[in-house]
Amino acid sequence: MRVIGIKRMHGVGKATGNKYDFAELFVMVGIDQVSGEKFSIEGYGSEVASMECDPSVVSQFSGIDYPAELDLKTDQKLVRGEFKTVCVGLNRPAELKVA
């Protein structure tokens, strides 16, 4: 997958005082052409999409020259009441150059 970045956000909420810790992975995906009776999408190239990421694996993405074509480990997890595809790690092929 073409990854353009990753970020982790953690701390304590101002209003609630509850601790939070989550991460997001940002990827480029192709724009699909869709044409239906009541709805259509037209476009070309790529757009940015985000994917939930396990905060404990963010350090695996350190030292990579972005954007990078990466082989992600994913799993289906319950996130805020719905099942989502979540990045749970990174497969590092031998040819991947890291700093």
N, C-alpha and C positions, 0 to 999 in steps of 0.2 A: 504494500500500500504506500502511496506517496504521502509521507508525513512532512508537515511544514512546521510543527512545533508541539510543545506540551507544556502545561502549567499545572501547578498544585496550589491550592488555596486552603489555608488552615488557620484557625484562630478561635476567638470567642465572639459570638454574636453580640452586638451592642444592645439590641432590644431584649433578647431572651437570656443572654448569659450562657447559652448552650455552646459547647465546643463543636466545631465542624472541621472536617478534613476530607477534601475531595480533589480529584484531578481530572483534567480534560486533555484529550489528544486531538490535534487539529490535522485534518487530512484533506487532500484535493481529490475530488471525485468528478467524473465526467457529467456534463449537463445532458440529461435525457430529454429527447423530444417526445412530448405527449400530446395526443390529439384525441379528444372525446367530444361527445355531443354538447356538453355544457362547460368544458374546461380544456384549455390547451396550454402547453409550455413550449416556447421556442427559444433556442439559444445555442451557443457554440462554446467549446472550450471546457473549462473546469470551474467548479465552485468549491468553497470551503464547507466542510461538514465537521461536526465535533462528535467525539466518542467518549463515553465515560471511561475512566482509567483507574485502576487500583492505585491509590497514592503510594503504596509501598514499593512500586516498581519504577517510579519517576527517575530515580538515579540511573537506571539502566539506559536511559536516553541521553545521558551526559556525554559530551565530547563528540557528538555526531555532527557532521556538516550538513545543515538543513538548507533546502528540502532534500529528503533522502527517501529512496525506495526501501522500505523495511518490511520484514516478515514478522507480523504481530501474532502473539499468542492471545487468543480470545476465549471467552466463556460466556454463557448465558447466566445472568445473575438478577436477582430481584432488587431493583433500585427504585426507591420511593413508590412502592406499590405496583410496579410493572416490570416484566422481564425485559432486559435490554442486553445487547451485546456489549461486553466490557473488555477492554484490553487488560490482560493479566500478566503481560511480560513481552519480551522481545527476543526473537531468535536472531542471533548474530552470525550470519554466514561468514566464512573465512575471508571473503573478498571485501567485506564492509570495512571501510577505512574510518577509524576513530582517532581523535587527537590524543 
